[in-house]
Each structure stands twice: as C-alpha cells, then as structure tokens.
Amino acid sequence: MTREEKVTKLKEKIKNEIKIWVSHNNTLDINEKTFYQPETFYQIAEPLIVRSLYDYLSNDWSFREYYKQNADGTTVYVLEERMIDRFLSDDFNFLLHFIFRCTEDNAPLFLGDCMNDRFMNFEVMGVIESILIDKKLNKEVSE
C-alpha cells in the first residue's frame, strides 16, 4: 500500500472514530451553575478538539507536510510512515489519544498547536504503546 493510500485510509479511520464519539457525546449541558466547575472544561474542550481535528482532516495537506524533497524525488515527511502504520492498527484509537494529549496538563496552550503533522508524529502516541504496536505489526508481517 502506498503512503498516499495509507493517509486516505487513516483519515477515514479517524473520521469514523469521530462519528462514533459524536453519537455517544452529543449532549452539552452547561449553565451558570456548572460553568465554573472543573469538569465543565472537558465538556467544552472535547467537542472543540473533535471539531478542530475533523476540520484538520478535511484539508488536503493534513498528514502530507514535509521537511524536504530530495533530488532523487524522494520526500521526507513530517509524519513518518511508520507512525501512520501504528495509527492504522485496530488496537489504537487515534481520537481518544488525541483528545487526551490536547487536554492534559502539559498540552499546548493553543489548540492550533495540536493541528499539525509534527504534533501527530511526536505527541499522540506514547513510547510504550509504540513498542507494543510495533511488536504486533512485526508479528503479523512474519506470519
């Protein structure tokens, strides 16, 4: 499968995860009494994150940013193909990990800082999870 086909498949996978998330989280009940409660932040933040991610996926350039194009015609992409393979794993829910990374204490202050291939490549998946998925992918290839 080419990189372009993988990118298309990944975008479809994430959009399906978004559809499932929306079907389970379509209530947003915020009023004066609940506005200043800590859990209200997540009621506001999560839909905003999900909508922003959906908009990001709708752009042609998402998952296609590159550092450079070499003279031989090869391209060095910001989002490595190895990460795309990991994200495509059935065991990995991209959306839930993305929401978590965007709402944790050390997350970027601006949501726009999460909407780029560099963030996707280096922040969405943890090291241990990467190792476990790599082991599974390598096992599937060898069988």
Secondary structure, 3 states (H helix, E strand, C coil): CCHHHHHHHHHHHHHHHHHHHHHHCCCCCCCCCCCCCHHHHHHHHHHHHHHHHHHHHCCCCCCCCEEEECCCCCEEECCCHHHHHHHCCCCCCHHHHHHHHHHCCCCCCCHHHHCCHHHHHHCCCCHHHHHHHHHHHHHHHHC
